[in-house]
């Protein structure tokens, strides 16, 4: 069968490449065409556009590149029409992907589509569902109208979509949990998979009996600028008993970090986040997938996220925002497992206080118990394999 995939960022490239491999394992004749990245290209098929030509985040960048975005969208629609795939698999990136879904959905609702041969309009699968539970909940109307099957990687989304909005979805497992499990297995066996080929040399040199404190301050310059200085101030003076190690973001040059680390007794490693977490005693983490990774490695953490206009955000969070938490750990557990410091609660003093609480003692043990609950809720099924099986089953039913 013919599969057309669309991703808009690096994480989508990673998850889609795993899904493509899983589809090939079941469907030996699978053909791929995609908007994607280098990892998808390595699996095989035809790359139409690199995701970097799509990845504009924020109002101003989108506005400045609007002609390019619209040109790519028009080109994508035409390319799908010309290639006539059996399905289109949308991976996250809702701003672009929901418009593609609407285009195909419009063809599907016609009595007879003139753009697709014999009215054979491709089915729409959405892998890694849009996070409309956090913002833009009105998009459920578009999803219900245009998306045939929604494949979720977060277990709490099942209740949101099915109970609140009466829209059935498939929870397929969580790819981050898959990747951490695979890494830990590879370490136990003394082998490295392609996805986890990371050197430990930096972390092992020089040898030290000190425990590690990991600082994960985000992947974008603005996140690092906002969060890393407070993190560094919070751990100042702990170097006597701990090695302070920053997980450097691959896309950020070392000179940028030097502006914040100059004169401080800290280390920085690149492309070694998993080895760092595998050895860390505790961590300070900016919200995002890193909070879930830290949880799955069993590392107690404090979530720190500085935001502009903290008092206003604090008010909105208490009275208007639809989610109680910002970290995936707490969202999955549906309770406060890890302490989240943002808005008015973000301060050096609070970060240090919460960090000291989890270095040992009851608070640390309670957090680790909460981590076990999160792991249970995520389950053990492998997301790419489960998603691939559902996609092929649904396509096969259609043929029958």
C-alpha positions as CSV (number, residue, x, y, z in Angstrom):
1,X,0.0,0.0,0.0
2,X,1.0,3.6,-0.5
3,X,1.5,5.8,2.6
4,X,1.9,9.6,2.6
5,X,3.3,11.1,5.8
6,X,3.5,14.7,6.9
7,X,5.7,15.9,9.8
8,X,6.7,19.4,10.8
9,X,9.6,19.1,13.3
10,X,12.4,16.9,14.5
11,X,10.4,14.9,17.0
12,X,7.9,14.1,14.3
13,X,10.7,12.9,12.0
14,X,11.9,10.5,14.8
15,X,8.5,9.1,15.6
16,X,7.4,8.8,11.9
17,X,10.6,7.0,11.0
18,X,9.8,4.4,13.7
19,X,6.3,4.1,12.4
20,X,7.5,3.6,8.8
21,X,9.8,0.8,9.9
22,X,6.9,-0.9,11.7
23,X,4.7,-0.5,8.6
24,X,7.4,-2.1,6.5
25,X,7.6,-5.1,8.9
26,X,3.9,-5.8,8.3
27,X,3.5,-4.6,4.7
28,X,6.6,-5.7,2.6
29,X,5.3,-3.7,-0.4
30,X,4.9,-0.5,1.5
31,X,5.6,2.7,-0.5
32,X,6.3,6.0,1.3
33,X,6.2,9.6,0.2
34,X,6.5,12.3,2.8
35,X,7.2,15.7,4.1
36,X,9.8,14.8,6.7
37,X,13.4,14.7,7.7
38,X,16.7,12.7,7.5
39,X,15.5,9.8,9.7
40,X,12.5,9.2,7.5
41,X,14.7,9.4,4.4
42,X,16.9,6.7,5.9
43,X,14.0,4.3,6.1
44,X,13.2,4.8,2.4
45,X,10.7,6.3,0.0
46,X,10.5,9.8,-1.5
47,X,11.0,13.0,0.5
48,X,9.0,15.8,-1.1
49,X,10.1,18.5,1.4
50,X,12.3,18.6,4.4
51,X,10.4,19.5,7.6
52,X,12.8,22.4,8.1
53,X,11.0,24.2,5.3
54,X,7.8,24.0,7.3
55,X,9.0,24.5,10.9
56,X,8.0,28.0,11.7
57,X,6.9,28.5,15.3
58,X,5.2,31.5,16.9
59,X,3.1,34.3,15.4
60,X,5.8,36.5,14.0
61,X,7.9,33.8,12.2
62,X,4.7,32.3,10.7
63,X,3.6,35.7,9.5
64,X,7.0,36.5,7.9
65,X,7.1,33.1,6.2
66,X,3.4,32.9,5.3
67,X,3.9,32.9,1.5
68,X,6.3,29.9,1.9
69,X,3.9,28.1,4.2
70,X,1.0,28.6,1.8
71,X,3.1,27.5,-1.2
72,X,4.1,24.3,0.6
73,X,0.5,23.6,1.6
74,X,-0.7,24.0,-1.9
75,X,2.1,21.9,-3.2
76,X,1.4,19.2,-0.6
77,X,-2.3,19.0,-1.5
78,X,-1.5,18.7,-5.2
79,X,1.2,16.1,-4.5
80,X,-1.2,13.9,-2.6
81,X,-3.7,14.2,-5.4
82,X,-1.1,13.2,-8.0
83,X,0.3,10.3,-6.0
84,X,-3.1,8.8,-5.0
85,X,-2.0,7.2,-1.7
86,X,-4.1,4.7,0.2
87,X,-3.8,6.8,3.3
88,X,-2.3,10.0,4.7
89,X,-0.6,9.8,8.1
90,X,-0.4,13.2,9.9
91,X,2.1,13.4,12.7
92,X,1.4,16.1,15.3
93,X,2.0,19.7,13.7
94,X,-1.8,20.5,13.8
95,X,-1.6,24.0,12.2
96,X,-0.5,22.6,8.9
97,X,-1.9,19.0,9.1
98,X,-5.5,19.8,10.1
99,X,-5.7,21.9,6.9
100,X,-4.5,19.0,4.8
101,X,-7.1,16.8,6.6
102,X,-9.8,19.3,5.7
103,X,-8.8,19.3,2.1
104,X,-9.0,15.5,1.9
105,X,-12.2,15.5,4.0
106,X,-13.9,17.8,1.6
107,X,-13.1,15.4,-1.3
108,X,-14.5,12.5,0.8
109,X,-17.8,14.3,1.4
110,X,-18.4,14.9,-2.3
111,X,-20.8,12.5,-4.0
112,X,-18.0,11.6,-6.3
113,X,-14.5,13.0,-6.0
114,X,-13.0,14.1,-9.3
115,X,-9.5,14.4,-7.9
116,X,-9.1,10.8,-6.7
117,X,-9.5,7.8,-9.0
118,X,-12.8,6.0,-8.7
119,X,-13.6,8.1,-5.7
120,X,-10.8,6.3,-3.7
121,X,-10.1,9.2,-1.4
122,X,-7.2,8.3,1.1
123,X,-8.0,7.6,4.7
124,X,-6.7,10.1,7.2
125,X,-4.8,8.7,10.2
126,X,-3.5,11.2,12.9
127,X,-0.5,9.8,14.8
128,X,0.3,11.8,17.9
129,X,-3.0,13.6,18.3
130,X,-3.1,17.4,18.6
131,X,-3.0,18.6,22.2
132,X,-6.4,20.3,22.1
133,X,-7.0,19.4,25.7
134,X,-4.5,22.2,26.5
135,X,-5.5,24.8,24.0
136,X,-7.7,25.3,20.9
137,X,-10.3,22.7,22.1
138,X,-12.6,24.0,19.3
139,X,-10.4,21.9,16.9
140,X,-12.3,18.8,17.9
141,X,-14.9,19.8,15.3
142,X,-12.3,19.6,12.6
143,X,-10.9,16.4,13.9
144,X,-14.3,14.7,14.1
145,X,-15.2,15.9,10.6
146,X,-12.0,15.1,8.8
147,X,-9.9,12.5,10.7
148,X,-10.8,8.8,10.2
149,X,-8.6,7.4,13.0
150,X,-6.9,9.2,15.8
151,X,-3.8,7.5,17.3
152,X,-2.9,8.8,20.8
153,X,0.3,8.4,22.7
154,X,-1.0,9.8,26.0
155,X,-3.4,7.6,28.0
156,X,-5.4,10.5,29.6
157,X,-6.4,11.6,26.1
158,X,-8.8,8.6,25.9
159,X,-11.2,10.1,28.5
160,X,-10.8,13.6,27.0
161,X,-11.8,12.5,23.5
162,X,-14.2,9.6,24.2
163,X,-16.0,10.7,27.4
164,X,-16.0,14.5,26.9
165,X,-16.3,14.7,23.1
166,X,-17.7,11.2,22.2
167,X,-15.0,10.7,19.6
168,X,-13.4,7.2,19.7
169,X,-9.6,7.1,19.6
170,X,-6.8,4.5,19.9
171,X,-4.2,4.7,22.7
172,X,-1.2,3.0,21.1
173,X,1.4,3.3,23.8
174,X,4.1,6.0,24.3
175,X,7.1,6.3,22.0
176,X,9.2,8.1,24.7
177,X,8.6,5.1,27.0
178,X,9.6,2.8,24.1
179,X,12.8,4.7,23.6
180,X,13.8,4.8,27.3
181,X,13.1,1.0,27.7
182,X,15.1,0.3,24.6
183,X,18.0,2.4,25.9
184,X,18.0,0.7,29.3
185,X,17.8,-2.8,27.6
186,X,20.7,-1.9,25.4
187,X,22.8,-0.8,28.4
188,X,22.0,-4.0,30.3
189,X,23.0,-6.1,27.3
190,X,26.1,-4.0,26.5
191,X,24.9,-3.2,23.0
192,X,23.6,0.0,21.5
193,X,20.7,0.4,19.1
194,X,20.8,3.0,16.3
195,X,18.5,5.3,18.3
196,X,20.7,5.2,21.4
197,X,24.3,5.3,20.1
198,X,25.6,7.8,22.6
199,X,29.0,7.9,24.1
200,X,29.5,7.9,27.9
201,X,33.1,9.1,27.7
202,X,32.3,12.7,28.7
203,X,30.4,11.6,31.8
204,X,33.0,9.0,32.8
205,X,35.9,11.4,32.6
206,X,37.2,12.4,35.0
207,X,36.1,9.6,37.4
208,X,34.3,10.9,40.4
209,X,32.5,9.5,43.4
210,X,30.1,12.5,43.5
211,X,26.5,12.0,42.6
212,X,25.2,13.8,39.5
213,X,22.7,16.6,39.5
214,X,21.3,17.1,35.9
215,X,20.1,20.4,34.5
216,X,17.8,20.1,31.5
217,X,16.9,23.7,30.6
218,X,15.2,23.2,27.3
219,X,16.1,23.0,23.6
220,X,15.5,26.6,22.5
221,X,17.6,29.7,23.2
222,X,14.8,31.6,24.9
223,X,14.0,28.7,27.2
224,X,17.7,28.4,28.2
225,X,18.0,32.1,28.7
226,X,14.9,32.1,30.9
227,X,15.6,29.0,33.0
228,X,19.3,28.1,33.1
229,X,20.5,31.1,35.2
230,X,18.0,30.4,38.0
231,X,18.8,26.7,37.9
232,X,22.5,27.5,38.2
233,X,21.9,29.9,41.1
234,X,19.8,27.2,42.8
235,X,22.5,24.6,42.8
236,X,25.3,27.0,43.7
237,X,27.3,25.6,46.7
238,X,26.2,22.0,46.1
239,X,29.3,21.2,44.1
240,X,31.1,20.0,47.2
241,X,28.9,16.9,47.2
242,X,27.5,16.8,43.6
243,X,28.7,17.1,40.0
244,X,26.4,19.7,38.2
245,X,26.0,18.6,34.6
246,X,24.0,20.5,32.0
247,X,22.3,18.6,29.1
248,X,23.3,20.7,26.1
249,X,20.7,21.0,23.3
250,X,22.1,19.7,20.0
251,X,21.1,22.8,18.1
252,X,22.6,25.3,20.5
253,X,26.3,26.3,20.2
254,X,28.6,26.0,23.2
255,X,29.3,29.7,23.2
256,X,25.7,30.4,24.0
257,X,26.0,28.3,27.2
258,X,29.3,29.9,28.1
259,X,27.4,33.2,28.7
260,X,25.7,31.5,31.7
261,X,28.3,29.0,32.9
262,X,31.4,31.2,32.8
263,X,33.1,31.2,36.3
264,X,30.8,28.4,37.6
265,X,31.9,24.9,38.6
266,X,29.6,23.0,36.2
267,X,29.9,20.7,33.2
268,X,28.0,20.4,30.0
269,X,27.5,17.4,27.7
270,X,25.9,17.2,24.2
271,X,24.0,14.3,22.8
272,X,24.2,12.4,26.1
273,X,20.9,13.2,27.7
274,X,20.0,9.5,28.3
275,X,23.4,8.6,29.7
276,X,23.2,11.6,31.9
277,X,19.7,10.7,33.2
278,X,20.8,7.1,33.6
279,X,23.4,8.3,36.2
280,X,21.7,11.3,37.7
281,X,20.6,11.4,41.4
282,X,18.1,14.3,40.8
283,X,17.3,16.9,38.1
284,X,16.0,20.3,37.4
285,X,13.9,20.2,34.3
286,X,12.2,22.6,32.0
287,X,8.7,21.3,31.0
288,X,8.3,19.2,27.9
289,X,9.1,15.6,26.9
290,X,12.2,15.8,29.1
291,X,10.0,15.7,32.3
292,X,8.6,12.3,31.1
293,X,12.1,11.0,30.2
294,X,13.4,12.0,33.6
295,X,10.5,10.2,35.2
296,X,11.0,7.0,33.2
297,X,14.7,7.0,34.2
298,X,13.6,7.1,37.9
299,X,15.3,10.5,38.6
300,X,13.4,12.7,41.1
301,X,13.0,16.2,39.5
302,X,11.7,19.7,40.0
303,X,10.0,21.2,37.0
304,X,11.0,24.9,36.5
305,X,9.5,27.0,33.8
306,X,9.9,30.8,33.8
307,X,7.3,32.7,31.9
308,X,6.8,36.4,31.1
309,X,4.1,38.3,33.1
310,X,4.0,35.7,35.8
311,X,1.2,37.3,37.8
312,X,-1.1,37.4,34.8
313,X,-0.3,33.7,33.9
314,X,-0.9,32.7,37.5
315,X,-4.3,34.2,37.4
316,X,-5.1,32.6,34.0
317,X,-3.9,29.3,35.2
318,X,-6.1,29.4,38.3
319,X,-9.2,30.6,36.5
320,X,-9.2,30.0,32.8
321,X,-6.7,27.4,31.6
322,X,-8.1,24.0,31.0
323,X,-5.2,21.9,32.4
324,X,-4.1,21.7,36.0
325,X,-0.5,20.8,35.2
326,X,2.2,21.6,32.6
327,X,4.4,18.5,33.0
328,X,3.5,15.2,31.3
329,X,4.3,13.4,34.5
330,X,1.5,15.1,36.4
331,X,-0.9,15.1,33.5
332,X,-0.5,11.3,33.1
333,X,-0.8,10.7,36.8
334,X,-3.7,13.2,37.1
335,X,-2.1,14.5,40.4
336,X,1.0,16.3,41.5
337,X,3.8,13.8,41.4
338,X,6.5,16.4,40.7
339,X,6.6,19.9,41.9
340,X,6.0,22.5,39.1
341,X,7.5,25.9,39.6
342,X,6.1,28.5,37.2
343,X,4.5,31.9,37.2
344,X,4.6,33.4,40.8
345,X,6.2,30.2,42.2
346,X,9.3,30.3,39.9
347,X,12.2,31.6,42.0
348,X,15.8,30.6,42.9
349,X,14.7,30.1,46.5
350,X,11.8,27.8,45.6
351,X,13.8,25.8,43.1
352,X,16.6,25.1,45.7
353,X,14.1,24.3,48.5
354,X,12.2,21.8,46.3
355,X,15.5,20.2,45.1
356,X,16.8,19.7,48.6
357,X,13.5,17.9,49.5
358,X,14.1,15.2,46.9
359,X,17.8,14.5,47.4
360,X,16.8,11.9,50.0
361,X,14.0,11.1,52.5
362,X,10.3,10.7,52.2
363,X,9.6,13.2,49.5
364,X,12.0,11.4,47.2
365,X,10.4,8.0,47.9
366,X,6.9,9.4,47.3
367,X,8.0,10.8,44.0
368,X,9.5,7.5,42.9
369,X,6.2,5.7,43.9
370,X,4.4,8.2,41.7
371,X,6.8,7.5,38.8
372,X,5.8,3.8,39.1
373,X,2.2,4.8,38.7
374,X,3.0,6.8,35.6
375,X,4.8,3.9,34.0
376,X,1.8,1.6,34.7
377,X,-0.5,4.0,33.1
378,X,1.7,4.3,30.0
379,X,1.6,0.5,29.6
380,X,4.1,-1.7,27.8
381,X,2.8,-1.8,24.2
382,X,5.1,-0.4,21.6
383,X,3.6,2.7,20.0
384,X,4.9,2.3,16.4
385,X,4.1,-1.4,16.1
386,X,0.6,-0.9,17.6
387,X,-0.1,2.1,15.4
388,X,1.1,0.3,12.3
389,X,-1.1,-2.7,13.0
390,X,-4.2,-0.5,13.4
391,X,-3.4,1.5,10.2
392,X,-3.0,-1.7,8.1
393,X,-6.1,-3.4,9.7
394,X,-8.3,-0.3,8.9
395,X,-7.0,-0.1,5.4
396,X,-7.5,-3.8,4.8
397,X,-11.1,-3.6,6.1
398,X,-11.7,-0.8,3.5
399,X,-10.4,-3.0,0.7
400,X,-12.7,-5.9,1.8
